[in-house]
């Protein structure tokens, strides 16, 4: 038997995604993908696909791992989570980016 544990943050993400997409089932799946993505971002370089605001599909390689992104982090600013997005350091572009929670398509 598999057990699914939904944290308070995952539930919050589900609420936001549901409000934006009007689909609770999609919201649950995307909230879990965001959890998976955040874990992969913390532990190294994550490979993922999302849909940009302009509707184009973006394949990205990013991280939040301090060892990789330390020189690009100044500690100023507020968390992107406050804006219902997830921030990541884009390895290819060499800059910080963020994606809206409902835009995630796939995490590899």
N, C-alpha and C positions, 0 to 999 in steps of 0.2 A: 504494500500500500504506500502510495506517495502522499506526502503532506505538503500543502501549500501554506506558507506563512505570509500574511500580508501585514506589513508594518504600517504605522500611522502615516509615514511619508508616502508609501505606495497608495494608500487609500486616498490621500490628498491629491496625488497625481491622477488617480482614477476619476475623482470628482471634477477636476479641471478638464481632463480630456473628454469626459462625458458631456460637460457643458459646451465644449467647443465642437464636438462631433455629433452629439445627440445619439450616441450609440454606446451603451454600457458594456456590451461584449467586446467591442473594439477597444474601449478604454481600459478594460482589464488586461487585455493582451499587450497593449502598448505600454501600460504602466509597468508590467513585468519585464518588457524589453528594456525600458529605461533603467530598471534596477540592475539588470544584467550588464547593460552598457556602462553604468557608473562603476560597477565592480571591475570591469575590464579596463576602464580608463585609469582607475586607481593603481592597478597592478602592472600596467605596462601600456603598450600601444594597442588600441582597439580599432577594429575594422568594422564600419557600419554604413548603412545607407539611410538617407532621409530625404524628404521633399522640402525644398527651399520655399520661402514665402512667395517667390515668383512662379512657383509651380514646377520648376525644373528638379530633376532627380540628382542628388549629390552623393557620391561615394566618398567617404572620408576615412582618414587614418588619424587618430588623435589620442591624447593622453591627458591625465591630470597628475600623473606620477611626478612627485617633487624632484626626483633625480633628473628627469628629462626637462621639465618646464621651469625649474627654479630660476634661471637667469631671466626669464620672461615674466616673472611674478613679482609684483611690488607690494602686495598685501593691502593695497588701497582699493576702495570700491566696495560694493555690496554683492552678495551672492546672487547669481543668476536665478537661483531657485525662487527668489522673491518675485520673479517675473514669469514663473512657470516655464522656464527653459533650463537646459543643462549646458554648462560651459565646458569647453575642451580646448586644449592646445592643438591646433591643426599642424601636424608634422610636415605636411607638404607646403603649406603656405607660410609656416613660421610665425603664426599669430594666433591669438585667442579668438575663438568663434563660439557660437551657441546655436542650439536647435530647440525648436518648440517641441514639447513632449508629444503632441499628437502627430508630429511629422515623421516620427521614426518608422522605418519600413522593415529593416533587418539588421541584426547584430550577428556578426560572424564569430 
